[in-house]
C-alpha cells in the first residue's frame, strides 16, 4: 500500500519479570496508524465510540501483508500498542489544549514570563 514502505526490520525483545516483551520499531508504528486511518475512512468497522468488534483481526491481516516477518497478533500485540498510543496521544492533547500542563512551557506563558522579568 502507498502508506507503508517495506523496510528491513530488526525486532527487539527484552526480559522483564513477566517474560519477554516485544519493542515496536517505527515502521510498525507507521503501518499501524496508517491502517487504522484506512479502516476508519472505509467505514466498515466504524462504531459510535471507536471501532466495531473484529477490527483488530482485520488490522492483523492488513499488517501481515506489509510486515510479514513482524508476526503481530491482534490480541497480544495490536491491542497493547493501541492502548499505549491512546495514552501517549491523550498526554499530548492535554498539554496542547491547556489541560494538566503545569510546568509545561508554552509560547504564551514564556512571553508573559519574559515580559515580567524584562528579558
N, CA, C and O atoms as a GROMACS GRO file, in nm:
protein
  476
    1UNK      N    1   0.082  -0.119   0.000
    1UNK     CA    2   0.000   0.000   0.000
    1UNK      C    3   0.087   0.125   0.000
    1UNK      O    4   0.204   0.120   0.036
    2UNK      N    5   0.027   0.236  -0.041
    2UNK     CA    6   0.103   0.360  -0.055
    2UNK      C    7   0.153   0.416   0.078
    2UNK      O    8   0.252   0.490   0.079
    3UNK      N    9   0.088   0.381   0.189
    3UNK     CA   10   0.128   0.436   0.318
    3UNK      C   11   0.254   0.371   0.373
    3UNK      O   12   0.330   0.433   0.448
    4UNK      N   13   0.276   0.247   0.336
    4UNK     CA   14   0.379   0.170   0.405
    4UNK      C   15   0.484   0.123   0.306
    4UNK      O   16   0.453   0.059   0.205
    5UNK      N   17   0.610   0.155   0.336
    5UNK     CA   18   0.720   0.103   0.257
    5UNK      C   19   0.779  -0.015   0.333
    5UNK      O   20   0.779  -0.017   0.456
    6UNK      N   21   0.827  -0.112   0.258
    6UNK     CA   22   0.888  -0.226   0.325
    6UNK      C   23   1.030  -0.192   0.367
    6UNK      O   24   1.107  -0.136   0.289
    7UNK      N   25   1.063  -0.224   0.487
    7UNK     CA   26   1.194  -0.197   0.543
    7UNK      C   27   1.252  -0.328   0.596
    7UNK      O   28   1.179  -0.423   0.623
    8UNK      N   29   1.382  -0.330   0.609
    8UNK     CA   30   1.444  -0.438   0.684
    8UNK      C   31   1.424  -0.402   0.830
    8UNK      O   32   1.474  -0.300   0.877
    9UNK      N   33   1.353  -0.485   0.900
    9UNK     CA   34   1.315  -0.453   1.037
    9UNK      C   35   1.389  -0.544   1.133
    9UNK      O   36   1.396  -0.666   1.114
   10UNK      N   37   1.444  -0.484   1.235
   10UNK     CA   38   1.506  -0.560   1.342
   10UNK      C   39   1.409  -0.558   1.459
   10UNK      O   40   1.353  -0.454   1.492
   11UNK      N   41   1.389  -0.671   1.519
   11UNK     CA   42   1.296  -0.680   1.629
   11UNK      C   43   1.373  -0.690   1.759
   11UNK      O   44   1.474  -0.760   1.768
   12UNK      N   45   1.326  -0.619   1.858
   12UNK     CA   46   1.393  -0.616   1.986
   12UNK      C   47   1.303  -0.679   2.091
   12UNK      O   48   1.185  -0.646   2.103
   13UNK      N   49   1.361  -0.767   2.166
   13UNK     CA   50   1.290  -0.828   2.278
   13UNK      C   51   1.371  -0.800   2.403
   13UNK      O   52   1.494  -0.801   2.399
   14UNK      N   53   1.304  -0.776   2.511
   14UNK     CA   54   1.376  -0.760   2.636
   14UNK      C   55   1.305  -0.838   2.744
   14UNK      O   56   1.185  -0.864   2.736
   15UNK      N   57   1.380  -0.875   2.843
   15UNK     CA   58   1.331  -0.960   2.951
   15UNK      C   59   1.284  -0.873   3.067
   15UNK      O   60   1.352  -0.778   3.106
   16UNK      N   61   1.169  -0.906   3.122
   16UNK     CA   62   1.125  -0.844   3.247
   16UNK      C   63   1.069  -0.953   3.336
   16UNK      O   64   1.079  -1.072   3.302
   17UNK      N   65   1.012  -0.916   3.446
   17UNK     CA   66   0.964  -1.016   3.542
   17UNK      C   67   0.850  -1.101   3.487
   17UNK      O   68   0.826  -1.212   3.535
   18UNK      N   69   0.780  -1.051   3.385
   18UNK     CA   70   0.668  -1.126   3.327
   18UNK      C   71   0.709  -1.206   3.205
   18UNK      O   72   0.625  -1.274   3.145
   19UNK      N   73   0.835  -1.199   3.165
   19UNK     CA   74   0.881  -1.272   3.047
   19UNK      C   75   0.934  -1.177   2.942
   19UNK      O   76   0.974  -1.065   2.974
   20UNK      N   77   0.934  -1.223   2.817
   20UNK     CA   78   0.985  -1.141   2.707
   20UNK      C   79   0.882  -1.038   2.664
   20UNK      O   80   0.762  -1.067   2.657
   21UNK      N   81   0.928  -0.919   2.637
   21UNK     CA   82   0.844  -0.812   2.583
   21UNK      C   83   0.899  -0.774   2.447
   21UNK      O   84   1.020  -0.777   2.425
   22UNK      N   85   0.811  -0.739   2.358
   22UNK     CA   86   0.849  -0.701   2.224
   22UNK      C   87   0.852  -0.550   2.213
   22UNK      O   88   0.758  -0.483   2.256
   23UNK      N   89   0.957  -0.494   2.157
   23UNK     CA   90   0.966  -0.350   2.135
   23UNK      C   91   0.930  -0.321   1.990
   23UNK      O   92   0.986  -0.379   1.898
   24UNK      N   93   0.835  -0.231   1.972
   24UNK     CA   94   0.793  -0.194   1.838
   24UNK      C   95   0.898  -0.105   1.773
   24UNK      O   96   0.965  -0.026   1.840
   25UNK      N   97   0.912  -0.118   1.641
   25UNK     CA   98   1.002  -0.031   1.565
   25UNK      C   99   0.917   0.073   1.493
   25UNK      O  100   0.798   0.050   1.470
   26UNK      N  101   0.975   0.188   1.457
   26UNK     CA  102   0.897   0.296   1.396
   26UNK      C  103   0.815   0.255   1.274
   26UNK      O  104   0.704   0.304   1.255
   27UNK      N  105   0.868   0.168   1.191
   27UNK     CA  106   0.796   0.125   1.071
   27UNK      C  107   0.665   0.056   1.107
   27UNK      O  108   0.566   0.068   1.035
   28UNK      N  109   0.665  -0.017   1.217
   28UNK     CA  110   0.542  -0.084   1.262
   28UNK      C  111   0.441   0.018   1.314
   28UNK      O  112   0.321   0.005   1.288
   29UNK      N  113   0.490   0.118   1.386
   29UNK     CA  114   0.401   0.225   1.434
   29UNK      C  115   0.334   0.295   1.316
   29UNK      O  116   0.213   0.317   1.317
   30UNK      N  117   0.413   0.329   1.215
   30UNK     CA  118   0.361   0.399   1.097
   30UNK      C  119   0.256   0.313   1.028
   30UNK      O  120   0.149   0.363   0.992
   31UNK      N  121   0.285   0.185   1.009
   31UNK     CA  122   0.190   0.096   0.942
   31UNK      C  123   0.062   0.083   1.023
   31UNK      O  124  -0.047   0.088   0.966
   32UNK      N  125   0.072   0.066   1.153
   32UNK     CA  126  -0.046   0.050   1.238
   32UNK      C  127  -0.136   0.173   1.228
   32UNK      O  128  -0.257   0.160   1.206
   33UNK      N  129  -0.080   0.291   1.244
   33UNK     CA  130  -0.160   0.413   1.239
   33UNK      C  131  -0.220   0.433   1.100
   33UNK      O  132  -0.337   0.470   1.087
   34UNK      N  133  -0.141   0.409   0.996
   34UNK     CA  134  -0.191   0.425   0.859
   34UNK      C  135  -0.309   0.332   0.832
   34UNK      O  136  -0.409   0.375   0.772
   35UNK      N  137  -0.300   0.208   0.875
   35UNK     CA  138  -0.409   0.115   0.850
   35UNK      C  139  -0.530   0.142   0.939
   35UNK      O  140  -0.643   0.114   0.899
   36UNK      N  141  -0.509   0.197   1.057
   36UNK     CA  142  -0.624   0.237   1.139
   36UNK      C  143  -0.699   0.352   1.071
   36UNK      O  144  -0.822   0.356   1.072
   37UNK      N  145  -0.625   0.445   1.012
   37UNK     CA  146  -0.688   0.554   0.938
   37UNK      C  147  -0.763   0.497   0.818
   37UNK      O  148  -0.876   0.539   0.791
   38UNK      N  149  -0.702   0.402   0.747
   38UNK     CA  150  -0.771   0.337   0.634
   38UNK      C  151  -0.901   0.272   0.679
   38UNK      O  152  -1.005   0.290   0.615
   39UNK      N  153  -0.896   0.196   0.788
   39UNK     CA  154  -1.017   0.130   0.838
   39UNK      C  155  -1.125   0.233   0.872
   39UNK      O  156  -1.243   0.212   0.842
   40UNK      N  157  -1.086   0.342   0.932
   40UNK     CA  158  -1.182   0.446   0.967
   40UNK      C  159  -1.243   0.508   0.840
   40UNK      O  160  -1.364   0.526   0.831
   41UNK      N  161  -1.157   0.539   0.741
   41UNK     CA  162  -1.205   0.602   0.618
   41UNK      C  163  -1.297   0.512   0.537
   41UNK      O  164  -1.392   0.560   0.476
   42UNK      N  165  -1.270   0.383   0.536
   42UNK     CA  166  -1.356   0.289   0.464
   42UNK      C  167  -1.490   0.276   0.535
   42UNK      O  168  -1.594   0.265   0.470
   43UNK      N  169  -1.488   0.278   0.667
   43UNK     CA  170  -1.612   0.280   0.744
   43UNK      C  171  -1.669   0.145   0.782
   43UNK      O  172  -1.768   0.140   0.856
   44UNK      N  173  -1.612   0.038   0.734
   44UNK     CA  174  -1.666  -0.096   0.761
   44UNK      C  175  -1.668  -0.129   0.910
   44UNK      O  176  -1.762  -0.193   0.958
   45UNK      N  177  -1.568  -0.085   0.982
   45UNK     CA  178  -1.556  -0.120   1.124
   45UNK      C  179  -1.586  -0.002   1.217
   45UNK      O  180  -1.556  -0.008   1.336
   46UNK      N  181  -1.645   0.105   1.164
   46UNK     CA  182  -1.674   0.223   1.247
   46UNK      C  183  -1.792   0.198   1.340
   46UNK      O  184  -1.890   0.133   1.303
   47UNK      N  185  -1.780   0.249   1.461
   47UNK     CA  186  -1.889   0.247   1.559
   47UNK      C  187  -1.897   0.386   1.620
   47UNK      O  188  -1.811   0.471   1.595
   48UNK      N  189  -1.998   0.410   1.700
   48UNK     CA  190  -2.018   0.543   1.759
   48UNK      C  191  -1.899   0.587   1.844
   48UNK      O  192  -1.865   0.706   1.845
   49UNK      N  193  -1.837   0.496   1.914
   49UNK     CA  194  -1.730   0.533   2.007
   49UNK      C  195  -1.594   0.478   1.968
   49UNK      O  196  -1.504   0.473   2.052
   50UNK      N  197  -1.575   0.437   1.844
   50UNK     CA  198  -1.447   0.382   1.802
   50UNK      C  199  -1.466   0.284   1.689
   50UNK      O  200  -1.526   0.316   1.586
   51UNK      N  201  -1.414   0.164   1.708
   51UNK     CA  202  -1.424   0.060   1.606
   51UNK      C  203  -1.510  -0.055   1.655
   51UNK      O  204  -1.523  -0.080   1.775
   52UNK      N  205  -1.570  -0.125   1.558
   52UNK     CA  206  -1.653  -0.242   1.590
   52UNK      C  207  -1.564  -0.362   1.622
   52UNK      O  208  -1.445  -0.365   1.590
   53UNK      N  209  -1.627  -0.460   1.684
   53UNK     CA  210  -1.559  -0.586   1.711
   53UNK      C  211  -1.507  -0.644   1.580
   53UNK      O  212  -1.574  -0.638   1.477
   54UNK      N  213  -1.388  -0.699   1.584
   54UNK     CA  214  -1.329  -0.761   1.466
   54UNK      C  215  -1.227  -0.674   1.395
   54UNK      O  216  -1.156  -0.722   1.307
   55UNK      N  217  -1.219  -0.547   1.434
   55UNK     CA  218  -1.125  -0.459   1.364
   55UNK      C  219  -0.980  -0.500   1.391
   55UNK      O  220  -0.895  -0.483   1.304
   56UNK      N  221  -0.952  -0.554   1.509
   56UNK     CA  222  -0.814  -0.596   1.539
   56UNK      C  223  -0.771  -0.711   1.449
   56UNK      O  224  -0.656  -0.716   1.404
   57UNK      N  225  -0.862  -0.804   1.422
   57UNK     CA  226  -0.829  -0.915   1.332
   57UNK      C  227  -0.805  -0.864   1.191
   57UNK      O  228  -0.716  -0.914   1.121
   58UNK      N  229  -0.883  -0.766   1.148
   58UNK     CA  230  -0.862  -0.707   1.015
   58UNK      C  231  -0.728  -0.634   1.010
   58UNK      O  232  -0.656  -0.644   0.911
   59UNK      N  233  -0.695  -0.560   1.114
   59UNK     CA  234  -0.564  -0.494   1.121
   59UNK      C  235  -0.451  -0.596   1.114
   59UNK      O  236  -0.351  -0.574   1.046
   60UNK      N  237  -0.468  -0.705   1.185
   60UNK     CA  238  -0.366  -0.811   1.182
   60UNK      C  239  -0.344  -0.860   1.040
   60UNK      O  240  -0.230  -0.876   0.996
   61UNK      N  241  -0.453  -0.885   0.966
   61UNK     CA  242  -0.442  -0.931   0.827
   61UNK      C  243  -0.374  -0.826   0.739
   61UNK      O  244  -0.290  -0.859   0.656
   62UNK      N  245  -0.412  -0.701   0.757
   62UNK     CA  246  -0.354  -0.593   0.676
   62UNK      C  247  -0.204  -0.579   0.702
   62UNK      O  248  -0.125  -0.564   0.609
   63UNK      N  249  -0.166  -0.583   0.828
   63UNK     CA  250  -0.025  -0.567   0.864
   63UNK      C  251   0.059  -0.687   0.821
   63UNK      O  252   0.176  -0.672   0.788
   64UNK      N  253  -0.001  -0.804   0.821
   64UNK     CA  254   0.070  -0.926   0.778
   64UNK      C  255   0.118  -0.913   0.633
   64UNK      O  256   0.222  -0.966   0.596
   65UNK      N  257   0.041  -0.842   0.551
   65UNK     CA  258   0.076  -0.826   0.409
   65UNK      C  259   0.201  -0.741   0.389
   65UNK      O  260   0.282  -0.770   0.302
   66UNK      N  261   0.218  -0.637   0.470
   66UNK     CA  262   0.332  -0.547   0.451
   66UNK      C  263   0.446  -0.573   0.548
   66UNK      O  264   0.560  -0.533   0.522
   67UNK      N  265   0.417  -0.639   0.659
   67UNK     CA  266   0.520  -0.671   0.758
   67UNK      C  267   0.512  -0.819   0.793
   67UNK      O  268   0.484  -0.855   0.908
   68UNK      N  269   0.536  -0.907   0.694
   68UNK     CA  270   0.513  -1.050   0.717
   68UNK      C  271   0.598  -1.112   0.827
   68UNK      O  272   0.556  -1.209   0.890
   69UNK      N  273   0.716  -1.059   0.849
   69UNK     CA  274   0.805  -1.119   0.949
   69UNK      C  275   0.783  -1.062   1.089
   69UNK      O  276   0.844  -1.108   1.185
   70UNK      N  277   0.697  -0.962   1.100
   70UNK     CA  278   0.672  -0.900   1.230
   70UNK      C  279   0.589  -0.990   1.320
   70UNK      O  280   0.602  -0.985   1.443
   71UNK      N  281   0.504  -1.073   1.261
   71UNK     CA  282   0.419  -1.167   1.336
   71UNK      C  283   0.338  -1.096   1.445
   71UNK      O  284   0.334  -1.141   1.559
   72UNK      N  285   0.275  -0.985   1.409
   72UNK     CA  286   0.192  -0.909   1.503
   72UNK      C  287   0.057  -0.976   1.518
   72UNK      O  288  -0.009  -1.007   1.419
   73UNK      N  289   0.016  -0.998   1.640
   73UNK     CA  290  -0.111  -1.065   1.670
   73UNK      C  291  -0.210  -0.965   1.728
   73UNK      O  292  -0.173  -0.876   1.804
   74UNK      N  293  -0.337  -0.981   1.690
   74UNK     CA  294  -0.442  -0.887   1.729
   74UNK      C  295  -0.448  -0.866   1.879
   74UNK      O  296  -0.433  -0.753   1.926
   75UNK      N  297  -0.469  -0.970   1.954
   75UNK     CA  298  -0.487  -0.958   2.099
   75UNK      C  299  -0.355  -0.925   2.168
   75UNK      O  300  -0.349  -0.835   2.251
   76UNK      N  301  -0.253  -0.997   2.135
   76UNK     CA  302  -0.126  -0.987   2.207
   76UNK      C  303  -0.053  -0.855   2.181
   76UNK      O  304  -0.011  -0.788   2.275
   77UNK      N  305  -0.038  -0.818   2.054
   77UNK     CA  306   0.044  -0.702   2.020
   77UNK      C  307  -0.036  -0.577   1.986
   77UNK      O  308  -0.009  -0.470   2.041
   78UNK      N  309  -0.134  -0.590   1.898
   78UNK     CA  310  -0.205  -0.472   1.849
   78UNK      C  311  -0.287  -0.404   1.958
   78UNK      O  312  -0.283  -0.281   1.970
   79UNK      N  313  -0.358  -0.481   2.035
   79UNK     CA  314  -0.440  -0.424   2.142
   79UNK      C  315  -0.354  -0.344   2.240
   79UNK      O  316  -0.391  -0.235   2.282
   80UNK      N  317  -0.240  -0.400   2.276
   80UNK     CA  318  -0.149  -0.334   2.369
   80UNK      C  319  -0.092  -0.206   2.310
   80UNK      O  320  -0.085  -0.103   2.378
   81UNK      N  321  -0.051  -0.211   2.184
   81UNK     CA  322   0.009  -0.093   2.121
   81UNK      C  323  -0.095   0.017   2.103
   81UNK      O  324  -0.062   0.135   2.121
   82UNK      N  325  -0.217  -0.017   2.068
   82UNK     CA  326  -0.322   0.083   2.052
   82UNK      C  327  -0.351   0.150   2.186
   82UNK      O  328  -0.373   0.271   2.192
   83UNK      N  329  -0.352   0.073   2.293
   83UNK     CA  330  -0.372   0.128   2.427
   83UNK      C  331  -0.259   0.227   2.461
   83UNK      O  332  -0.284   0.334   2.518
   84UNK      N  333  -0.136   0.191   2.427
   84UNK     CA  334  -0.021   0.279   2.450
   84UNK      C  335  -0.032   0.407   2.368
   84UNK      O  336  -0.007   0.516   2.419
   85UNK      N  337  -0.069   0.394   2.240
   85UNK     CA  338  -0.085   0.511   2.155
   85UNK      C  339  -0.193   0.605   2.208
   85UNK      O  340  -0.175   0.727   2.208
   86UNK      N  341  -0.304   0.549   2.254
   86UNK     CA  342  -0.412   0.631   2.310
   86UNK      C  343  -0.362   0.709   2.431
   86UNK      O  344  -0.391   0.828   2.444
   87UNK      N  345  -0.289   0.644   2.516
   87UNK     CA  346  -0.236   0.708   2.636
   87UNK      C  347  -0.139   0.820   2.600
   87UNK      O  348  -0.147   0.930   2.656
   88UNK      N  349  -0.048   0.793   2.507
   88UNK     CA  350   0.050   0.893   2.465
   88UNK      C  351  -0.018   1.014   2.401
   88UNK      O  352   0.018   1.128   2.428
   89UNK      N  353  -0.115   0.987   2.314
   89UNK     CA  354  -0.184   1.097   2.247
   89UNK      C  355  -0.270   1.177   2.344
   89UNK      O  356  -0.285   1.298   2.326
   90UNK      N  357  -0.324   1.114   2.444
   90UNK     CA  358  -0.403   1.187   2.544
   90UNK      C  359  -0.315   1.286   2.618
   90UNK      O  360  -0.358   1.398   2.648
   91UNK      N  361  -0.194   1.247   2.649
   91UNK     CA  362  -0.100   1.336   2.717
   91UNK      C  363  -0.068   1.456   2.628
   91UNK      O  364  -0.070   1.570   2.674
   92UNK      N  365  -0.037   1.430   2.502
   92UNK     CA  366  -0.005   1.539   2.409
   92UNK      C  367  -0.126   1.630   2.391
   92UNK      O  368  -0.112   1.753   2.394
   93UNK      N  369  -0.244   1.572   2.373
   93UNK     CA  370  -0.366   1.651   2.357
   93UNK      C  371  -0.389   1.741   2.478
   93UNK      O  372  -0.418   1.860   2.463
   94UNK      N  373  -0.376   1.686   2.597
   94UNK     CA  374  -0.396   1.765   2.719
   94UNK      C  375  -0.296   1.879   2.730
   94UNK      O  376  -0.331   1.989   2.772
   95UNK      N  377  -0.172   1.853   2.694
   95UNK     CA  378  -0.071   1.959   2.700
   95UNK      C  379  -0.103   2.071   2.602
   95UNK      O  380  -0.093   2.189   2.636
   96UNK      N  381  -0.143   2.034   2.480
   96UNK     CA  382  -0.171   2.135   2.379
   96UNK      C  383  -0.302   2.209   2.403
   96UNK      O  384  -0.317   2.324   2.361
   97UNK      N  385  -0.397   2.144   2.470
   97UNK     CA  386  -0.526   2.208   2.494
   97UNK      C  387  -0.529   2.286   2.625
   97UNK      O  388  -0.629   2.349   2.658
   98UNK      N  389  -0.420   2.282   2.701
   98UNK     CA  390  -0.412   2.359   2.824
   98UNK      C  391  -0.457   2.284   2.947
   98UNK      O  392  -0.465   2.343   3.055
   99UNK      N  393  -0.488   2.155   2.935
   99UNK     CA  394  -0.529   2.074   3.050
   99UNK      C  395  -0.406   2.006   3.109
   99UNK      O  396  -0.319   1.959   3.036
  100UNK      N  397  -0.399   2.001   3.238
  100UNK     CA  398  -0.293   1.927   3.307
  100UNK      C  399  -0.154   1.960   3.254
  100UNK      O  400  -0.073   1.870   3.231
  101UNK      N  401  -0.125   2.088   3.236
  101UNK     CA  402   0.006   2.122   3.182
  101UNK      C  403   0.088   2.210   3.275
  101UNK      O  404   0.165   2.294   3.229
  102UNK      N  405   0.072   2.192   3.404
  102UNK     CA  406   0.154   2.269   3.497
  102UNK      C  407   0.300   2.230   3.476
  102UNK      O  408   0.334   2.112   3.470
  103UNK      N  409   0.384   2.329   3.466
  103UNK     CA  410   0.526   2.304   3.442
  103UNK      C  411   0.561   2.287   3.296
  103UNK      O  412   0.677   2.268   3.262
  104UNK      N  413   0.461   2.294   3.210
  104UNK     CA  414   0.484   2.278   3.067
  104UNK      C  415   0.489   2.416   3.004
  104UNK      O  416   0.391   2.491   3.011
  105UNK      N  417   0.601   2.452   2.943
  105UNK     CA  418   0.618   2.586   2.887
  105UNK      C  419   0.555   2.596   2.749
  105UNK      O  420   0.583   2.515   2.661
  106UNK      N  421   0.470   2.695   2.731
  106UNK     CA  422   0.412   2.724   2.600
  106UNK      C  423   0.460   2.862   2.558
  106UNK      O  424   0.515   2.937   2.639
  107UNK      N  425   0.439   2.895   2.432
  107UNK     CA  426   0.479   3.027   2.383
  107UNK      C  427   0.413   3.137   2.465
  107UNK      O  428   0.477   3.236   2.500
  108UNK      N  429   0.284   3.120   2.496
  108UNK     CA  430   0.212   3.224   2.570
  108UNK      C  431   0.271   3.248   2.708
  108UNK      O  432   0.296   3.362   2.746
  109UNK      N  433   0.294   3.141   2.785
  109UNK     CA  434   0.344   3.166   2.920
  109UNK      C  435   0.492   3.202   2.921
  109UNK      O  436   0.539   3.262   3.018
  110UNK      N  437   0.566   3.167   2.817
  110UNK     CA  438   0.706   3.212   2.808
  110UNK      C  439   0.711   3.362   2.783
  110UNK      O  440   0.793   3.433   2.841
  111UNK      N  441   0.622   3.411   2.694
  111UNK     CA  442   0.620   3.554   2.665
  111UNK      C  443   0.582   3.633   2.790
  111UNK      O  444   0.641   3.737   2.818
  112UNK      N  445   0.484   3.585   2.863
  112UNK     CA  446   0.444   3.652   2.987
  112UNK      C  447   0.560   3.656   3.085
  112UNK      O  448   0.586   3.758   3.149
  113UNK      N  449   0.629   3.545   3.097
  113UNK     CA  450   0.744   3.538   3.188
  113UNK      C  451   0.856   3.629   3.144
  113UNK      O  452   0.920   3.694   3.227
  114UNK      N  453   0.880   3.635   3.013
  114UNK     CA  454   0.986   3.723   2.962
  114UNK      C  455   0.952   3.870   2.987
  114UNK      O  456   1.040   3.948   3.021
  115UNK      N  457   0.825   3.907   2.970
  115UNK     CA  458   0.784   4.045   2.995
  115UNK      C  459   0.798   4.078   3.143
  115UNK      O  460   0.841   4.188   3.179
  116UNK      N  461   0.762   3.985   3.226
  116UNK     CA  462   0.768   4.007   3.370
  116UNK      C  463   0.912   4.029   3.416
  116UNK      O  464   0.940   4.116   3.499
  117UNK      N  465   1.003   3.948   3.362
  117UNK     CA  466   1.143   3.956   3.404
  117UNK      C  467   1.224   4.052   3.316
  117UNK      O  468   1.345   4.064   3.334
  118UNK      N  469   1.158   4.118   3.223
  118UNK     CA  470   1.220   4.211   3.129
  118UNK      C  471   1.337   4.147   3.055
  118UNK      O  472   1.445   4.205   3.044
  119UNK      N  473   1.314   4.027   3.004
  119UNK     CA  474   1.418   3.956   2.928
  119UNK      C  475   1.414   3.995   2.782
  119UNK      O  476   1.493   3.946   2.703
   0.00000   0.00000   0.00000
